[in-house]
Amino acid sequence: MEILIIGAGVGGLTLALALHRRGIPCRVYDSAPSIKAVGVGINLLPHATRELCELGLEDALARVAVTTAESCFFNRFGQLAYREPLGRHAGYPWPQFSIHRGDLQAVLIEAFRQRIGAERLHLGWRCTGAAQAGEGAVARFARGAGGEPLPEQRGAAVIGCDGIHSAVRAQLYPDEGPPVYSGVNMWRGVTLWKPFLSGASMTRVGWLATGKLVIYPIRGNIDAEGRQLVNWVAEIETPDYTRWDWNRPAALEDFIAPYADWRFDWLDVPAMLAASDTILEFPMVDKDPLPRWSFGRVTLLGDAAHPMYPRGSNGAGQAIVDARVLADALAAHGDAAEALAAYEAQRREATARVVLQNRSNPPDAILREVYLRSGDKPFARIEDVISGDELRALSDDYKRVAGYDRDALRARAGAGE
């Protein structure tokens, strides 16, 4: 049983390592001609780090990531609304990491090359389609965007891990249409900055109607001044966006107006934003949950299966959990089609709930409630606006839906699941 994996992103590489751990051979194909440290920050929540730690990657991740200590929610006046510990600080057996996406991919690539072999990673292979073929599956490829056809590849199954623009998904659902815009546009960047708050805080500020920011460090002590590489995301409700342009270079003046006076005693926001070397703009989009992922010996994983709003730091986490469940299913079933069906039965509805929760009540809903109940005004005491129990319930509800409620996750670990 050799598995063909389309896409060398977080989901595809994690799947490859999980399959290798179970003695199942695989090959990975990616359209990029080389693997580069692209992207910005990403958070690895405990349900994801549990899987990566079991793959023996904790030390490698800890060396390049910031071990996140707390989550903090502020209104746009810089007032603290809610704070809670994260990862091991919250009693989980696993840490929470904030990491540059390129650093995460580099850790996964290095593990792949050492354990599986560089010869099983095929770059510059753009998938153009996949289908069941007899008792196996076949994937078709071309060289580059409009290049010559490459030889067909055959295996026991084809797994589409090729992201929101998945060629495998497009073949399975040719009439689906483009991703759905949320009404929120995003600007992202990274800035060299001195540590703020705990130096390991996942920080959310403001609300979408007046401008919202997500800010957290992803590399620590990177120069003689002890500065960090800080990831930030600016989100603003707007009807306008550039369709299909997900990493368009942008300028500070495109979005700085709502944040111009956000100078708090713990962070000078406009100065931090202005110090960013590169700013990217792209729309917050997702897709409606699919009625089906698996077609015989072809299936989807990660963003190819369930693209979701990045409002819960959970997209990569769900892909990582997908990878473990699929590897377990392939190890447990002699027939690949049965394994893919079992994987889908466990993950499709669970991830659909996360997609819908990210639309309605992600952790950011704490900021929404503070904004609405305070009338977008400073407060004397947060308890006069909303109770601590209500804030905690909003956070805990998301953890349950997303699959990283502490007690349930620890119970599953104790049961060996």
Secondary structure, DSSP 8 states (H G I E B T S, - for coil): --EEEE--SHHHHHHHHHHHHTT--EEEEESSSS----S-EEEE-HHHHHHHHHTT-HHHHHHHSEE--EEEEE-TTS-EEEEEE-GGGGT-SS--EEEEHHHHHHHHHHHHHHHT-GGGEEESEEEEEEEEETTEEEEEEEETTT--EEEEEEESEEEE---TT-HHHHHHSTT--S-EEEEEEEEEEEEEE---TTSSEEEEEEETTTEEEEEEEEE---STT--EEEEEEEEEE-S---TT-TTEE--GGGT-GGGTT-B-SS-BHHHHHHT-S-EEEEEEEE----S---BTTEEE-GGGT----SSSS-HHHHHHHHHHHHHHHHHH-SSHHHHHHHHHHHHHHHHHHHHHHHHH--TTHHHHHHHHHHTS---S-GGGTS-HHHHHHHHHHHHHHHT--HHHHHHHHHTT-
